[in-house]
């Protein structure tokens, strides 16, 4: 994963990052507010050796003895024997856990630190610890006529009452919470991105479909209520996206231009019907003689999109109950020919793969520049495969964030097994911002007023 992909991933999921930061910082503030303050009082003592003889040899031995005793005395400072002498009625274990001692490197100094919730009590316990430790060492290292040199403890820096607590530390807690939140948020995003097999880029769609991406249709909030691009006189980003799809479609196979095109998808709900209808509208607006055929005989959607009657149509022609010219309807301006699906038959696959369907398709191709067929999804049923086998090309629609890569692979394999021609793919419902350029042009055009004669 490159850095640019990581930045785009974080930008797409910025609400999750913000939510993680808010929750973690809030938790840090709550923990900080509920954590009782702790104060540390420090006392420093010096370990020194002395002798009564006063010779150079005994003085050197006294220095070596004090150096050897420093580390042992540091451990003795936290011993239960010493702590019990200053604990009084308090818990010895609790007080012992709050006492830390260390030998300052390259010196003969000992430092003891007492942590407590009361600053005055922390200083009192630290000074008491120094006094009791001095007496304890005098008892342990009590000189005898033959024990020369010996060791003594001197308090060089008594403990003062601390003014500021060492914990909690709000800034440190907040910084740590922010770091943890970022790590968890970005880690979850990376894991989810690795586990997510849906199509979210045109590059992935091109790789999985093994064909060109002819169009990227951006998502609009009111697309479900108004699926057609005829609103606002076709002045929207979706309208421009479909016009770009129309232009790219014209360059597919210059020597083998498809005249019959099946529009399908891997699974339901990926926008193949709205793509079929809007593509047919844009082709008709360009002056093409286009007919839109509702080939989804199981769940027809074209009549609902266009607002036409769909009870009589393709199925009636295939069973010889109606003539083709009688069931073709005209919609919109410029005129778009529409062939509804008709009544839902019990055997859609057999009808779509029959000789009658081939004859109907041949007649439609002769009478029009382009035949667009809205077919059912490829994977659940075989209807779309039956249509793709007899048409010049197939346009595969994938939905951003829903269509999975493995589904695309299966769909391409299905088309390849019947020698169907996949002319390209369309990425539908892709996120995008409204173009400022188009908005400016349309706004300026709308502000033009008709002059008034005076």
N, C-alpha and C positions, 0 to 999 in steps of 0.2 A: 504494500500500500504506500503510494507516494504522498508527499506532504500536501499537494494540492487536493488530492482526493480526501485526505483527512480534514482539511479546512472546509471543503464543501460539505462533508458529512456533518461537521459541527454546525455549520451555518443552516443546514436543512433541519437540524434537530435542536435549534437554540432554545426552544421552550423547555426541553428536558434538562439542558445544562443550567438554565436559570433556576428551574425548580429545584434541582439538586443543590445549587448554591444557597438558595433561600432556606431550604430545610436544614442543611448542615450548619449554616451560620446561626439559624434560630436555635438548633439543638446546642450549639456551642455556647450561646448566650444563656440558655436555660441552665446548662450544667455549671457554667461559671457563676451564675447568680445563686445557685443552690449549694455550691461547694464552700464549706467554711474556710476562712483564711488560716494560713499557717505561717508562723514566724520562726525564724532561726536565730538563735543566740550562739556566738562563737567565743571560745576561750582558747588561748594559746599558752602552752607550757614548754619549759626547756628542761631537757635531761642533761645533767652535768655530773661528772665524776670528780671526786676529791680524795685526798689522802692526808694523813697527819704527819707523814715523814717529810714530805716536801722535796724529795729528790727528783731529778730529771726522769729517771726510769719509772718511778711510780706515777709521775704526772702523765707520762705517755700512756701508761697502762690505764689510767683513769679515763683518758680521752677515748681509747679504744673500747673500754667497757661501756661508756655512755652511748657510743655509736651502735654497739651490738644490742643494747637494750631498747632502742627507740621503737623498732617494729613490734617487739614483744609487748611493750607498754601500750602501743596503739590498739592491739587486740584486747589487752587487759581493761582498757577504758570502757569497753562495751560488755564486759563480763557481768554475769548475774550477781556475782559476789559484790561488785562495786555498786551496781544499780540499786540493789536491794537496800543499801545503806542510805540512799537519798529518796527512795520512792515513798516512804512513809505509808500512808493508807492507800495510795494510788496503785494502779495495776502495774506490776513490775514488767510484765511482758510488753504492755503498751509503751511504757517509758523506754524500755530497752530497744524497741523498734524505732523510737524517735531519736536515738543517739547514734551518731556516726563519728568515727575517729580516724585520723590519718596521720602518717608520718611525712612531714614535708621533706621532699628529696634533697639530698646533699646538705642537710642541716641536722641538728639535734633537737628540733622543735616538734612538738605534738600539737595537733589542732583537733579539738572536740566541738561538735555541732549538735545542739539540742533543738529539736523541732517540736513546737507546741502551738495550740490555738490561742494561748494568752501570751502576749509578748513579755510581760513582766515575769510571768511564771517561767518562761523559757530562759530568761536571763538568770533568775534565781536558781533554777536547776543546773544551769551550766556552771555557775560559780560554786554551787555545792558539790558538783561533780569534781571540780578542780581541787577543792579543799579535801574531800574524802580520798581522792586519788593520791594526793601528796602524803597523807597519813598512811595510806595502804602501802605505798612504796617504802616509807620509813620503817614500817613493820617488816616488810619482806627483805629489804636491804639493810637491816639493823647491823651496824658494825660490831665486830669482835676484836679482841687484841690482835688476832692474826689476819683479820680481813681488811687489808689495805691494798689498794684503794677501794672506795664504795661509791654509790650513786645516790643522788638526790634530785627531787623535782621542784622546780620553781615556776610559779605562775608569772608570766611576763606580760600577758595582755588579758585582763579579766573581761568577762562578758558584759556588754551594755544592753540596755533594753532596745530591741529592734523597732524601727519606726514603720517600715514598709513590709508587707507580707511577701513571701516568696511564692505563694500559690493562693488562689488561682491567678493565672496570668492571662487576662482577657485578650490581649493582642496575639500572644502565642497561640491560644486556643482557637481564635478566629482564623488565623493564618493556617493552622493545621487542619481546621474544618474545611477551609476553601481548597486546600491541596487534596484532601481526601475526596471531597465532592467532585473535583475535576477529574481525578483518577477514576473514580467509580463511574461518573457519567461518560467519559470518553471510552473507558474500558467496555462499558455496556453497549455503547454505540458501535464500537469496532466488532464486538462479538455478534451483535444483532445483524450488522452489515455482512459479516462472513456467513452467518446462518441464513440470511435472507436471500432466496434464489429468484425473487421477482425481478422483472425487467424495469430498470429505472434510467437507462441511458440509451441513446440511439446506437452507440457503439456495441453495446451488449445485444441489442435487438438485431443489428446487422450480423453479428457473429453467430448468434443462435439460429437465425432464419436463413443464413447463408445467401442473403439477397440484399438488394439496396433498400435503404430507408427512404421512401418517397415523400413522407410527410410526418411532421410532429404537430399534433393538434393539442393546443393548450387548453387547460381547464378553465371554465368560467362558472361562477356560482349559479347563474340562472340557466345553465345548459340543460338541466333536467326539465325545467318548466318550458323552456323555449329551445328545443333541440335543433331547429332549422336556422340557417344563417340569413334568413330574409329579414330579420328584425333590424331596425335602424338602417334600412336600405343596404344591408350587407356590409356595414362599416364596423368591423370588430376584428380583434386579433384572430378569432376562429375563422372568420370569413377569409382573411388573408392566408391563413394556414391551409384552407381547402383550395384556394386559388393556386397556392404553391404546389399542392398535391396534383392539381390538374395540369400544371405546367410540367412537372416532373414526369407525369404519366405520358405526356406527349412525346417525351424523348426515349421512352422504353421501346426498344426494338424498332429502329427507324425502318429497316427493311422488313420487319415482321410486326407491324403495329397491330395490337390486339383490338378486335372489334366487339368481342364479348368478354366481359370481366365478371368473375365471381368474387364477391366481397364476403369474407368469412373471418372467423376468429377461432381460438382454441376452445374456449368455454363461453357459456352465456354471460351477459353483463359486461362485455368488454367494448361495446360501442360499435359493433359492425353495422347495425341497421341505420343509426344516425350518420355513420360514415358513408354508407351507400346513398342515402337520400341527399346529403349535402354535396357529395361529389357529383351526383346527377344534376343537381341544381346549378353548380358552378359550370359544368360542361354545357348545359343549356344556355346559360348566360353568355357563354363564349360563342354562341351561334351553332353549336353542334345539334344534330338531330339525335336526341337521346331518349331511350326508353328505360324506365326503372321497373324491374320485374321483382315481385315479392316471391322469392323462391323458398322462403321459410314457411312451409306448409303445416308445420306443427305449432308454431307460435308467431303468427304474422304480426308485424309491427308497422309496416309501411302505411297502411290505411290510417292508423292512429296518428302517425307523424304528420301526414299530409291532410288529414281531415276529409278523406274520401270514403265512398262506399266500397267495402271489400268482400261482400257476400258472394259476388260472382266474379270469376277470374280465371286463373291458369288451370285449376283443377277441372272446371267446366269445359275448357277447351280440350284438355287431354282425354276426357271421357266422352267427347263428341256431343256435349249438351249445349254448346255455344260456339259461335264462330269467333276467331281471334279478333277481327276488326270490331266486333260488337262489344267486347269486354275491355278494350283499351280505352283509358280515360285520359283527358287532358287536364293538366294542373298548372296554375301559375302563369306568370308573364315574365320572360318569354315562355312559350308553351313547352311543357315537359310531359312526355307520354308516360303513362303509368299502367302497368299490368298487375292488378292485385292478385293475391293468391287464391281467392275464392274460398269455398267451403273446405274445412279440414278433412282430408280423406283418411281412411284407415291404413293405407299403404303408401305413404309419401315417397319412400325410397324407390319403390317400383315405378311410380309415376315419373319421378325425376330422371330415372335412368332408362326410360322407355324410348322406343323409336318415335313415338308421338312427340316427346319432348325435343328430340333432335330436329324433327321437322319444324316445330314451333320456333326453335332457336334459329334455324336456318332462315326462316321467313323474316324474323325480327332483324337479323343481321343484314339481310338484303334491303330492308326498308329504313334502316337507321345507321347513323355513323358509329354509335356506341350502344351496346346493350349491357346494362349493369344489373346484376342479379344479387339480391340480398339473400344469402344462403344461411342455413343453420350453422352452429358451431361444428368444427371438424371432429373433435375427439368423442363427444357423447354418442353421435349417430353418424350414419354414412351418407346422409343426404348431400352434404356439401362436397364430399368426394365424388359422388355421382355427377354432380353439376360441373365440378372442376375437370373431370375427364373429358367432357364434351365442349368445353369453352376454350377460348384462346389464351386466357390467363387467369391467375388467381391473385387477389390482393389480401394479404393477411393482416388483420388488425390486432394489435396487442395493447393492453391497458397498463398504464404506468402504475407500478406498485401492486398489481394484482396478477397479471400474467406471469407464470413461472417459466424459468428457462427450460426445465424438463418438458413442460407442455409444448413449448415451441419446437423442441427437438422432435417430439412425437408427431406434431402436426406436419412438419417438413418431411419427415419420413413417410407419413401417410400420403402426402401429395407426390412424393418421389416414387412410391410404389405403384401408382396408377399413371405415371408419366405425365402428370399435370405440370403446367408451367407456372411457377411462382414468379410473378413480375416484380414484386416488392412487398414491403411491409410498412405499416403505419403505426406510430406510437401515439396512442390516444390518452386523453386526460393528463397530459404532462403539465407540471406546474410551470407557471410563467407569469410575468408581470405585464400589465397593459402597456402597450407601446405608446410612449409619449409623442412620437412622431405622428402616428395616425390620429391620436387625440387632438393634436394641435391642428392638423389639416382639417379634420372634421369640424372642430370648433370654429375655426376661421371661416369655413364654408357656411356654417350655420349662422354666423353673425352677419353675413352679407344681407343687407336689406334692399328691398325694391325702392328705388327713388320715387318720391311723391311729386306729382306735377302741381305746381302752384300757379 
